[in-house]
Amino acid sequence: MEPLKTQNPSSVDANNTVNTHSVFNQSQALENTNLFDDDIALQQALTSYAPSADVDALRHYGQRCGSAEVIAWGFDANEQKPQFDSHDRFGHRVDEVRFHPSYHKLMKMALEQGIHAMPWQGDIAQAHTQRAAYSYMQSQVEAGHGCPLTMTFASVPTLNLTPSIAKQWLPKVLARGYEPEIKPYFEKQAVTIGMGMTEKQGGSDVRANTSVARAVGAQGPGELYEITGHKWFLSAPMCDAFLMLAQSAGGLSCFLVPRWRADGEKNSLFVQRLKNKMGNVSNASSEVEMRAAQGWMVGEEGRGVPAIIEMVALTRFDCMVGSTAGQRQAVAQAAHHASQREAFGKRLIEQPLMQNVLADLQLEVEGSLAMTLRMAAALDANTDEEKLLLRLGCAVGKFWICKRTPGHAYEAMECLGGNGVIENCIMPRLYREAPINAIWEGSGNIQALDVLRAFNKSPEVQQRWFTELEQVRGQSAVLDQSIDALRQSLADRDGVEYAARRLVEQMALCLQAALLLKNGDPVVAEAFIASRLQQPHGVYGCLPKGVDVAHIVRRILPERL
């Protein structure tokens, strides 16, 4: 890196009354970079979990994601929020949401790359892991447009439950294209899928949903129903169809509800309003009323939760991807600024306390990335053993990674000082995005309770978890002790629900440490174990003595620091 161009304040011409100041000692925008080449942790993780990955394609995409042009799209899509039109100027009900063109450019870029489709097309090795890497880079640019991408990706297993629906819809769902035009699904070659589960009286308790579905003719999977009710949260209302839960004669069932009926008329989905959210503002989240809206039953009647749970599991996995991406972008911004900003005679990044903070932030990213790509590898393997690991891993990862992200975003923001809170910097957006994934798709308590539910329903998942941890037995006495303590915690069933969050935290930290020890950088693994298990701390920047912080900091932007 070139030395900083500084200016001695004493050399400023006091008699120059026109040029009031010179701009110096300010960092430049982090743009026109390569999000793949700059991320050594990603490269090394892919070597472990996706050795057949197309590195050249990933590098090309990383260059595009890091370009000033694409970064500007992310800013534009957030500064110009979606606008809702209930009626057109002639008084016709249209229920249309208008987006800034940059939102559409981001969607087009991702869909043409196949971020929604790669694992389902059958011709890509380690497709889930490679797809996670693409999504991880794209999410660093802008998070909101990731919602319809995730829902479209995650809808495939649910749609496959009913062959007649899959035959009609999956070719369009998996098409690598983007058609945002307001027209019926049967006039498009490529479509997107949304999801509407939450009702105001139910929240995460979807069995309390009150929306009602009545058969138009024949009953059962693939048949047409009319649905009446209300969805409190329905994100991406411009998707072409939505998977929803409603009460049919046989119980809570799953339905695919298109925006247009088969006769070409607008379906009876009425957007009540767009939610005015604190973050994720480029993504239109709406409140929707159904008045005999037509939709087809997906899966068996009365089996709505099992039908949609596979979709939910994948959206929860994508919450891990998105939060890890947010962590990565935050620490990259912090390190980039610290490498260019001088205080007290030297660059911030050369000062021991700042190195402690940055290294600690990077450890969080490396642990999150290791867990996320390990779950992606389990999705790729698709064996009974790996499904047991996933059964716990997605819930544990969703809980821990997403919950760690808000504090991480704040600490990274503080590294930039006052500049970090200015809205034309990406940090305020990262900070507002940070809590979203922790809340959506099941909040922290829901994830913790899901882990307990898995223990009770399938005791073998616990053994599978320890099988993963025991692969590194003997390599770290501290980790060995932590694994033993976790066993003891799981054996104590008294008050287990009360202590569920602490239990899941232990599970997450042990798994992250084991994965880093097995496949990660040795210095990173040692520092992670020392700072998360041996001497845990609540504030970033409290790494114990002896940690090679300089080595860890260099891993943030190895070509730039």
N, C-alpha and C positions, 0 to 999 in steps of 0.2 A: 504494500500500500504506500502511496506517495505520502510524504510528510504533510502535516496540516499547514495550510497557508494562514498564518496568524498575522495580526497587526498589533503593534505596540500602541496602546491608547495615547501615550505621551507624544506620538508622532502625528496625531491628528491636528490639522491646521485650525487653530482656534479662530483665525480671522476669516475662514471660509464660511460665510453665512448662508450659502445656497445648499451645499451638500451637507446636510445635518448629521449624517452618519454613514458609515460603511458597514456592509453586512459581512461579518467574519465570525469564525468559531461557531458556525451553524452546520448541522449535518444536512446532507443532500437526501433527496427522496430515494428510497430503496426500490428501484425499478430498473427495467431492462436487465434483469438477472435471470438465472435459470433455476427454477424451484427444485429441479432434480439434482443438478450438479452441485448446488449449494448445500444440499442436505445429505451429509455423509451418513447420518443415522438411518435415513430411508434406504440408501443404497445398500448398506450392510444388512439391514433387516430383510430386504428383498433377496439378498444372496442366501439367507437362511430359509426363508419361507416361500420364495418363488424363484428358484435358480434358473428356470426356463423363461423368465420374464424378458420381454422385448425391450432391452435397455435403450436402444436407439430411439424407439417410438416414445418411451417415457421421457427421454431427454428432450426430444423435440417438443413434446407437450409441456414440459417444464419451462422451456424457453418461451413458449407462447403465454403460459400463465403468468410469467414474470415480466412480460412486456408492459411498457408504459400504456399502450393502447388498451389492453385487457384490464389492467388495474384501474384505468379511468372508467371503464364500463361499470366496475363495482361501485365506485363513488357515485356515478350518475344514477344507477338503479336505486340507490338509497336516498339520495338527495331529492329525487322526484318520485314520491311515493305513489303506489297504485291508486287510481281514482275510480270510484264506482258510479255507474249510471244505472239507475233502476229502470228508466224509461228513455226512449229516444225523443227527439224534439217534436215528434208528431203525437206523442202520448202512448206509443206502444210499449209494453213491458218487455225489456230486453235483458236485464240482469247481466250487464257486461262490466268487466273491469279493464281499464286501460292502463298499460304499463309504459314506462320509458323505453325507447328503442334499445337502450343498453341492456335492459333485462332480457329482451328477446335475443340479443346477440350472445349473451352468456348461455341461455338455454340452447340455442342453436349449436354453439360450440360444444357443449357437453353431450347433447343428444347425438350429434354427428360422430363424436368420438366413441359413442356406445357406452357411456358410463352407466346408463340404465339397463344395458342389455348384455354386456360381455359374458357374464357367467351362464347365461341361458342359451347361448348360441352354439355351444358344444365343440368349438374348434379352436379354443384358446387354452393353453396350458396354464394351470394355477390361476384361472380367470378371476375368482373372487379376490385373490390377493392383488393381482394386477389392477383390477377395477378399483380396489380400495386405495391403491397408490394414486391412480388418476383422480379419484374423488378427493383425496387428501390434498392434492395440489390445487385442484379447482376451488375447493372450499376456502383456501387461503385468500383467494381473490375476493370472494363474496359468498356469504352463507345462505342468504334468503332463497335464492333460486334453487338451492339444493333440496328444498322440501318436495317440489313436484318430481324432481329427478329420483329421489329416494322412494317416494310412493310408487312411481311407475316401476322402478326396479323391483320393489318388494311385493308388488301385486301378483307377480307371475305364479308362485306356488299356489296362491289362493284361486286364481283364475283356472289353473290346471285341474282343480277339483271337479269341474263340470265340463266334459269334453265338448259339448255343443257351444258353450261360451268360449272355451279356449280356441276352438277352430276359427271362430269368427273374429276374436279380438287379439289373440297373441301375435299374429303376423304384423298387425298395426302397432301393438305395444312394443315389439322388439325391433321395429324399423329404425334405422339410423337416420332420422330426419326430424324436422320440427315444423309443424303446421299450426300456427296460432290463430289462423283465420276462424271467424265465427261462422261455422257451418257444421252440418251433421257429421258424425263419426264415419258414416258409410260413404261419405264423399272424400275422405282423407286416406292417405297411405300411412300416416304416422299419427299416433295419438298418445296422450298422457293420461295417467290414472291418479285420482285422488282418494282420500279416505275420510269418512265422517263417522266417528264413533261417539264422541263426547256429547252428552246431553246435559242440560243445566242441573237436572235433578240427580244425575248419576256420576259424572266425572269418570274416575277410573273404575267405578262399580258399574260396568256396562250392563250387567244383568238387571239393573234398575231402570234401563231405558224404557220409555213409554211409546216410542214410535210404533205404529201398527201397520202390518202388511196383510193385504187381503188378495187372494188369488183372483185373477181375472177369469180364468177358465180352469184348466187342469192345475193340480198342485204338485210341488216337488222340485227337485233340482232342474235348472234350465227353464222353468216355467215363468210366465209373466205375472207380476204382482203389482198392486197399487199401494204405495206407501204414503202414510199421512203422519206427520210429526214434525219434530224440530231438532236441529243439531246446533249445539252451542258453539262448537268450533268445527269449522270445515276449512282447511287451508287449501290454497290454490284452486279457487272456485272456477277458474277457466280451464281446468282439466276437462277431458272429453267424457269421462265417466268416473263414478265414485263407488268404492266398496263401503257399504253401510250395514249396520245391524238394526233389525226391527223385529217386533214380536209378531210372529205368524201363529196360525192355529196350533202348530206343533211346538211352539216355544221360540226362543230367541234365535233368529236365523240371519244369514248373510245374503246381501243382495248387491248386484251391480246395477247402478242407477245412472243412465246416460244423461247428458245435458239436452239431447234431442231424442224424441221418440222415433220409433221405426217408420212412422208415417211422415216424417220430416217436420213435424210440428215441435215447437219448443216444449220440453218436458216441464212439469209443474214443480220446478225447483225455484224458490223465490229467495234471493239474497236479501236479508233484512238490513244488514250493515256490514262494513268492514271493521274489524277490531283495530283499535288504535294502540298498537303494541309499543313497548319500550325498546324493543330490538327486533331483528328479523323483519325490518319494515319493507324491504323490497318484495317480500312474500305476502300476498294478500291472504289474510285469514278472515273468514267470514262467519256470520250466523245465518243459517238457512232454514227456511220452512218448506216442508213438502206437503202438497195438497193433492193427494192421489197421484203422486209421481210414479211413473212406471219404472220397473226394474226387474231383473231376472234373479231368481234364487240361485245362489252359488253354494255348492256343497249340500249336505243333507239338512233337511228341515230340523230345527231345534238344535243344530250343531253350529250355530253362528260363531261362538267364541273359538272353538277349535278350528273353524274354517279361516278365521281372520288372524289367528294367533301366529301363524307362520309369517304373515306379512308384518305383524307387530315385532316379531323377533328380529327381522331384517331391518326394520326401521330403527330399532334400538341399537343394532350393530352400527348403523350409519350415524347414530348420535355419537358413538365412540369415535368414528372416523372424523366427524365434523369438529368435535371438541379437541381432539388431538391436533387437527389442522389449525384451530384457533390458537392453541398453545404454541405451535411451531411458528406461526406468523408473528405472534407477540414477542417471543424471545428473539427472533431474527430482527425485528424492528428495534428492540432494545439494544442488542449488541451492535447493530449497524450505527445507531446514534452514538453509543459509547465509544465506538472506534473513531469517530470524527469530532467529538466534542472534547474540548480541553478545559480543565479546571485545576487551579492550584499548581500550574506549571507542567502538567502532563495529561495525556488523554485519560478519559474516565476509565477506559477499558484496561489501562495499565495500573489502576489503583486497586489495592488488595480487597477492599470492602466491596467495590463494584464487581470485581471478579468473583467474589463469594456469591453475590446475588445472581449474577448471570449464570454461573455454573449450576447453582441450585435450580434455577428455572429450566436449564437445559436437561438436568436429570429428570425433571418431571416429564418433559417431552419424550425423552428416550424410554422411560417406563411406560408411558401411554402408548407410544408407537409399537413397542414390543408386544404389549397385550393385544392391541387392536389387530396387528398383522398375524399374531398367533391364532386369533379367532377366525380371521380370514382363511388361514391355512386349514383350519378345522372344517370350515365350510367347503373348501375345495376337496378335502379328503372324503367327506360325506360317508364315513363309516360309522358303525354303531358306537365304537369307542370315542370317536371324535364328536359325535352327537351328544354323548354324555358330558364331555368337556364344555361344549357349547351351551348345554342346558344351564350350567352355572355361569360360564364365562361371559355370556352377553349381559346377564343381569348384574354380575359383579363389576364388569367393565363399564356398563352404562352408569351404575351408581358412582363408581370411584372417579373415573376419568372426567365425567361431566361435572361432578361436584367439585373437583379440584380446579376446574378451569376459571371460574370467576375470580378467585384469589390470585391465580397465576396472571390473569389479564391485568388486574389492578397493579400488581408488583412490577410487571413489565412496563406499564404506563408510567409508573413513578420514575423509572429509569430515564425517561425522556423529560422529566421535569414539567414545567408549565406548557411546553410545546405538546406534550402528550395528551392534554385535555382540549386542545383546539380541534374544532370539528373538521378542518381540512386535513387532519392527520387521521390515519386509519385506526389509531388506538381507541378513541371513544366508541367507534363502531364495534371493535373487538370486545370491548368491555360490556356493551349493551347486549351483544350476542351471547356472551359467556353463560348466563343463567338459563338460556332457552332450552338447550338440550337436556339439562338436568331436570327440567320441569315437564317438557313434552314427552310423549310416549311412555308415561309412567314415571312419577317423581321418585325421589330417593327412597321413601318409605315403601312404595310399591315394589321397587327392585329388591329391597332387603327382604320383604315378606315373600317375594317370589323365590328367593334363595331358600328360605325356610320351607316353603311349599315343596320345592324340588327335593329337599332332604327327606321330607315325610313321605312323598309319593314314590320316589325312586332312590332308595338308599344307596344304590350303586354309584350315583353321581359323586358322592363324597369320596369313595375309594378312587374314582377316576381322577379327581382333583389332586389327591395325594400322590397318585402315580406320576402325575406331571411334576409335582414338586420334588419327589424323591429322586428324580433323574440327576439332580445335582448334589445329592447327599454326600457330605464329606468335603465339599469344596469351600464351605464357609461355616465356621462354628456358630457364628451369629445367626445365619439363616437356618441352620439345623435346629437351633434352640427356638427360633420363631415358629418353625413348622411344628415342633413338638408342642409348643404353647397353643398353637391353633388346634391341634388334635384335642388337647385338653378342653379348650373352649367349646368345641363341638360336642364333646362327651357330656358336658354339663348342660342338661336340658332345662334346668330350673331358671325361669325368667328369660328364656331364650328370645322371645319376641321383644322384650324390653331392651335387650342387648344386641338386637339384630344388626344395627348400624356398625357397632364396634366389631362384630364378627365379620361382616362383609369387608370392612376396612382391612382387617388382618389377612383375609383371603386375598384381597387385591395386592397388598404389599408383598406378601410371600410369593405370589405368582410373578409379579413384575420382577422381583429380585432374582427368582429362579431363571426366568427367561433371559434376563440380562447376563446372568452368570454363564448360562449355557451358550448363548449366541451373540451377546453384545460385546462392546469394547470392555476389556478387563478393568481399566481405570474407572470407567463409568459404573460398572457393576459393583466394584469395591466401594465407591463413593455413595452409591444408592443404598447399599446395605448399611453403611456406617451412618448415614443421615436419616434413613427412614425406619430402620429396625434397631440399630444399636443406640443411637443418640437422636431420637426423633425430636422435631421442633415444630412450632406452629407458625413461624415467620420465615419466609424465604430469606436466604443470606446468612444462615446460621450453620453452615457446614463446619464440621469439626476439623481441628488441626490435622495436617497430614494429607488432606485431600489435594490431589494435583488439579487445582482449579484452572490453571493455565491450559492444560491439555483439554479439559472439558469445554472451556470457552472457545478454543480454536475449532471445536467440532460444530459450533453453531453456524459459522460461515467460513469454512476452511480456506476458501479462495480469496477471502476479503479481510480476514483479521490477522 
